[in-house]
Amino acid sequence: MTNSGDFGGSQELDRLKAMLENWRNSLVDLSGRNRLLNFRHTRSATLEITTPSAQELVEGLARGWDFASLPDEELEACEGVRAGDVVLAKKGDRIDGIVTQKTTAPSLSRALNSLRAKATQVFNDYGLWTLNLGVGMLRWREDGAETTSDAPMILMPVVIERARNGRIRLRASDDEEPRLNPALKVKLQQFHIDWTPVAEQDPSDLQAVLSAATRAVGGKTGWQISDRVVLALFASHKESMYQDLLDNEDQVLGSDLVRAMALGPKSGLASDRFDFAEIQLDRIDELSPPEDSPLVLDADASQRQAVAAAVAGQSFVLDGPPGTGKSQTITNMIAGLMHAGRSVLFVSEKAAALDVVLDRLKSVGLDSYALALHSHNTSRKAVAHELGRALVEEPRAPQLSQQTLDQARELRLALSAYAEAMNEVRDPLGRTLHDVLGRVGQLSEAPVAYLSHGDDTPTGSKTTFRAETLSEEDLRLIVEATRAISEAWEAVADPSFPWRGLRAGLPHPRPVLEQAMAAWDALTTAVDRYRDLAPGGVPVTDQSGIDRLIALLRLLDVRTPVPEAWLNTDAFADEVDDRADAFLVELRRVQRARMAVRASVGERWQELSTRLTVERGEAEKALPALAPRGLDLAGLTEERARQLAGEFDATAGVLERTLHSLTGVSRLTGLTNPGNPEEARHLCDVIAVAGTEHRPLEDWLVPDGPAWAEDAAVAAVADAVAEFFTRREKVLSAQALATHHAGPGWAELRRELSAERPANEQALAALEPPGADIASLTGRQAAELAQRFATLAENLETAAGHADSPEPAGCDGAAEDRGGGGVCGGSARGASSAAHGGGRQRRQRRWHRRGRERPHERRGRRACGTAGRTGRLARGVGGGGRRSRALEPALPGGRP
């Protein structure tokens, strides 16, 4: 953080903050001239996309959109189409491509080509891609203002390309990413609107951005959010720099370099903070030997001086005209700083300068250490790819041997000694050898201008200058004589010298001078009228400027007359193109009219009377009111009119014969003669009814017949409805009865069951003791009875098991003493006896299979017969009133 103590007082800090604010404000334009805040359509630099919708357009931008096909010229207004409407080519019910406000293919093509050309030019110059879709519009206005402005909220970089099918295509840029309008955030800070919730949204999520923006400006009257989409050039790099300076204000204020640039000598910094002593050029080889310097390109002494200062960490400004090797020096600086382990950020306003330095680094094998962050290299994908490449590659720098370094040092010393000898000041002339050789080379072909007194060359003979005879004094005398002659030499050498030829005894030159001054003033006044034609608006003061102005004025006499606005408007080409297009449209319209008239009337259409007008007569106007509608005679040719006349004659004959036939039929049937096509159709309908199988009754064909027929139909329907409800009541009663007796599952009973009891169920009553009455049981009662029978069957099975054991329980005697009462008593002993009897019965079956008979066979069969049937009966009764097949073997007759 920066505080006032760092500056020696709050006054310096305030001055630095004010300077920083001025820098920021100079970057961003918050007025109505900024297209990011006040979007306005122009003739050729903007397009309004009306179809598809914003959401659909954004979703399909990755694969690209074609522009809808348009006619080559604007169509004439007709029914359903007004002048200026966009007429599209459609595929089914789907519009084929992007629709804009342009109505013709040439105008759309010019606009797209202009956008692409301007975007490419800006990119080549500055490395910035400015062709964007402005998606989502904020309509805002200043407090108290009536006029509104539109500002795009999302900027989506796009490219315009021509597809293989020849159609122009719009797709998302692969090298740029969508972003929010940075100028809008800066502007809304003046209205104290918190735009942070909008800035946190993903620019590719249109609905999220629109929803957040709607909430952010909800309290502003007259402000609106819409999903408009426009295509234009939007440059937003300066607004990003503004936001960067604003977000990092403390770091900027804390920089000594920024402080020195802003406050200058009043910055309060130490005198040696940025001042440093440059290495003298004559000592550059001594203090910074080239064999010890990390130079990758050729460099002279001044360039090596700048490289040495940069490697030493000094801050300085390197100035030089174009072509003096600045980019070469910068490349050597970057290489030297990299050799010292430093990181370098090279920034330039022009992309060309960045590319030149990058190419030089590539030429020396240092591109692996360089990361381009401009133009198409700023996307996340490109940066990630370059970082990945740097991690994978392992560049190795070749090392020079010590012998090579020593040889280079020896060569440098020899060359430096030669240079020192050439530039050493020597007598007798007091000049260096380099200077003397240069001057002598220039004077080698010059005639002798001066000979010293010691020269023995005869006077008057032609000879050349002999430098070896020249002394320092001779040189001084020659220079002084040359200066004296040069002051008067112009009158001798220049034929246009004003006073050339002036002699004593001639008239006084003042009148001529006054005439010349008057002519000069008149010429100056005349030339000043055309100041705008001069380059840069600078007044013309020389002969070449006068000649150029005369040539331009002569062009005015030979040119074709054009509106003056074409010569003083920047966008005059658009206006010329628009007028040319309008003229071509009118010309094509005239040509179509001539062709239409020739097709309708013939080659002699020009012979038609001029009294004929396009207005329709009263009879022709009445045709549309006929029933059916009459023909449109305006579109008929002579041939077609004659053809239709023949068809109408034939149709009239058919109608006349049909009317005669219908009149005869109406007389036979006693009906009214038809007076129009509708009555004729009614007559035909009556005759058709007479021929059907179910003809109406005779009583219906009386005045009150239809009402009687309607009453009869209503009664028939009422009887049918009553019968339906009767059957419905019977069905509902039967369902209720079935539910009561058989339970909710009555519908699951098999269809073969009937109300009559089967033989095996009737045999239950003949058992001794009698079996259960199944017919009177409900579902629940049958389930309970089945449970009791199941329990009893288990007991009987258990008892039968005991009966088969080696020591019987003695039930034989007990059963015999009680007269075979067995299970009828209901006691546990009876159950045991029954079980014992059952066991004997099973053994009896085994004896029978062996061909023998047990002694107590008869007695066991009497005791256990009933129990066996009862057990089988218990196992045969199922729940829900249904009879199980397990019961069937125990019933007499065996009928299921």
Disulfide bonds with the S-S distance in Angstrom:
none
